[in-house]
């Protein structure tokens, strides 16, 4: 399992983002159900967002994000940073080690 910090950068006015916010959060819910996502939220200031995610590969991560209403409606650009978690809170061991998939 590969781990990613996905950084979203809004490329449209915030009013346009707000039009898709509800459907974006429904998309995120699916990621949590599938145990793809560990955390997500808007950046401060509200110029984009962050996803802490995992997938089998970068292409799988990009495929997951391609279903985001922000991506579909050309509201945000995505940057994918892969990282290797070597230390983490023991509460998250199953998620990071992939034993809960």
Secondary structure, 3 states (H helix, E strand, C coil): CEEEEEEEEECCCHHHHHHHHHHHHHHHHHHHHCCCEEEEEECCCCCEEEEEEEECCHHHHHHHHCCCHHHHCCCEEEEEEEECCCCCCHHHHHHHHCCCC
